[in-house]
Amino acid sequence: MTLLHLENLTKRFGGLIAVNDVSFDVAEGTIVGLIGPNGAGKTTVFNLITGNYRADSGKIVFDGRLINNLPTHKIVSLGIARTFQTIRLFHKLTALENVLAGCHCRMKSGSVAAMFQPPWQRAEEKKALDKAMGELRFVNLETQAMNLAENLSYGNQRLLEVARALATEPRLIILDEPAGGMNDQETAQLIDTIRQIQARGVTVLLIEHDMSLVMKACEKIVVLENGAKIAEGTPPEIKANRRVIEAYLGTDEE
Amino acid sequence: MKNKRWIVYAAFSLVLLTSPAVLNRYWIDVLNVVGLYVMLSLSLNIILGHCGMFHMGHAAFYAVGAYTTAILNTVYAIPVLWLMPLSGLLAGLFALVIARPIIHLRGDYLLIVTIGFVEIVRIALINNVFGITGGANGIFGIDRPTIFGMKISTPGQFFYLIWFFVAVTIYLLRKLEHSRFGRALNYIREDDVAAAGSGIDISHYKLIAFVIGAVWAGFCGTLFAAKMTIIAPESFNFWESVLLFMIVLLGGRGSIAGVILGTFLVIGLPELFRQFATARMLVFGAVMIIMMIFRPEGILPPPPRTYRLDRTAEPEEAA
């Protein structure tokens, strides 16, 4: 079953066509990779899906519902969570509170309930706290719960972003270069974590430059170049694709 | 370390509550003014401190509250304290109406617009808008508040009335800080893109923060009108907004203890050094510059919230 469906998606920034007529599907329960040289428009595609940008034309359908013009927080509550290429944590808050941010959209209490704290509000807080600790444990950061996010190592900050995204109870998680800045050992662990995310029933869409990760983890790969899709297929197909090899290595015309 | 904080808070409260016994009327009145400013600064702290919105027009909401109380009391003789909820409500509604179109503005842009608002309100009041604000002279003859038939009129009586409301404010706002709502404001302050990406409706929370801050400023307006019995547009000028802004930045954004300390420094300290009154602005300016360089988070930045992680216990309120 298709969970996410992109159809003829186009985004222009002034004269630049950042995303040009891109279409692809993400099947539920799979791990899909989006790759391409720098400036190919990968992150722009992510920003379109998550509502940070508005598409100029084309359709984004999530679980049968058109989500093109929804605000980001609505899209998150529908079940799409993301991480950022440049880590965007709440640096001055604790790791636990960063994950609690993800719990926010599954909670209800507002300002009045906060001031008077009826029993249901306390119960909700406790549930959120348990959930947040659970997600920290999932990425092996439970011992860091009370540390400020800015004091975590780079690799751990990336994992914390993953935990925050998972706390929103997504059906699709979008990871923008999750292995960026990680060493080989951390990357190997990350592949493990991504597989565990899949095992939880969450579909994964990721951008990554680390080809070994992409080839190992992804079932399907979509390749972008200059905003347009140039290939789509399984890892072996992509490895053998002439257009992809040219895009990455250049042609030998010169 | 947490216990130490509580000992300091308790000692401070004790000294404050017994101080009217030893102070003369003048100094009690100074403490009353400080109390009002503590409440006002705490209400601005929600907007500026927790949510990070540069709002320099807080006196406008204060004015709406004070004038609501003054007009309804002098015209319809409704007891002033009964007017407190209504004053808060009207200030909140006013905030809702004016903040809705500007809520997406960032930093300095919002600052400029809010400065504009406070000036518009002041000028409207001077020009006797709707013929009910009394123009430049303001409104006089506002009743003293009464509680259970007892008339509050001496500074000593006002001291306990005002600081009672300050205590209620601190209690409720502390709860607010330690909640889903309070956290949401902090997420927005830290990184609004990440906050939206985590599922937080940014405009909604910014707006609610504005409204809650305004409601509280409206409450303060009632107390102010009752205390002064005469109000005039000049009490709600731009400078008042700047003072409040400064208190929050100096004390510590998002920190209740910091804001209280900031109020004592900015409002109380100049009373101690009356003879240097002319140099006040110079000192304020210098202090602000030094603070921004060496301690940009304020004198008493908020400690991180603590949570009880032993899973059987309730989430903790503390520190």
Interface residues (C-beta under 8 A of the other chain):
Chain A: T50 N52 P71 T72 H73 V76 S77 A81 R82 F84 R88 L89 F90 H91 K92 L93 T94 L96 E97 L100 A101 G102 H104 C105 M107 S109 G110 S111 A113 A114 M115 F116 Q117 Q121 R122 E124 E125 K126 A128 L129 D130 M133 A145 M146 L148 R164 A165 T168
Chain B: L172 L173 K175 L176 H178 S179 R180 F181 G182 R183 A184 N186 Y187 E190 D191 V193 A194 A195 A196 G197 S198 G199 I200 D201 I202 I208 I212 P304 R305 T306 Y307 L309 R311 E314 P315
